[in-house]
């Protein structure tokens, strides 16, 4: 597990620290929807290779996603949600719902 997820005492801060980063919430939701390959995630989220690789690695270190390599030729890597990742999806979906409502009523975002 990534050390930032361990050292925080407040559970809300722990959640925020796991989601902090470029597009992590979008990555989690795309994997939930079945987009499980690096190239497809990159295309769906419109993110660069290096940044996507960093975000995926951090999510894997935080035990939110699982990286699996298939012995196909060429080698294929797929990503799936762990049990914690599935639970975190519910939080992310609620955050999206709240954010959409906030944008409607505050039009500043």
N, C-alpha and C positions, 0 to 999 in steps of 0.2 A: 504494500500500500504506500502511496505517495506520502511523504512526511507532512505536507501541509494539511492533509485531511486528518492527521492524528493529533497534532499539537493544539488545535483549536478546541476550547472547552464548550463554547456555545454551539448547540446543534444547528442553529440557523446559519451561523458563520461557516460551519463545516459545509453545509449545502451550497452556500454562495461561493466558497472557495473551490469546490468541485466544479461548479458551473462557470466560474470566472475564466475568461479566455475567449478567443475568437470563435464564434459559431458553435460552441459546445452543445448548447441546447438544440440547435438545428441538427447537429450530427446525431444526437441521441434520438430525436424524433424521426429522422430519416432512416436510421437503422431499425427503429420500431416499425416503420412502414414497409420494411423489406429491402431497402437499399443497403446492401451489405458489402459491396466491393469498393475498393479505393477509388477507382476511376469514375464509378457512378456517383459516389459521394461528392467527389470533386466537381463533377458536372452539375449535379442537383443543387449544390450549395454555392457554387461559383467561388471557389477558394483555391489558392495556390497549393502546389504539391508539398512544399516545405511546411507551410502553416498547417495544412491538414494532417500531415504526418506527426507534427508536434502535438496537436490537439488529440489525435487518436492515441498516441503514446501516453499522454497524461490521463486520459479516460481509462485506459487499460491499467495504468499504475494505481488508479483509484478504485479499481475493481468494478467499474461501471460497464465496461464492454470487455468482450473476450475476443482475442485475435486468434484465428485458426488458419493454418497453412495446409492446403490440400496438395498432395503429391502429383498433381496433374502436370502435363507438359504443355505450355509453360506453367510454372508454379503459380497457384492462385491463393490469394489471401482473402478471407471473409471475416466480417465482424458481426458479432451478435451481442445482445444485451445480457448481462448477468441478472440474477435475481434483484440485486441492488439497483441495477440499471432500469429494470422494469418498474420498480417502485419509484425511482427518481422521475420516470416519464410522467407519472401522475402529478408530481409537483410541477414539472415543466409545463404540462398542459394547463394546470391551474394558473401558472404565471402568464401563459399566453392569453388565457381568457381575461385575466385581470388587466393585462397590458392593452388588449383590444378595447376594453371598456374605458380605460383611462384615456386612450387616444381619442375616443369618440367625444368624451366630455371635456377634455382639456385642450385639444387641438394644438398643443405646443410641441408635440413630439413628431 
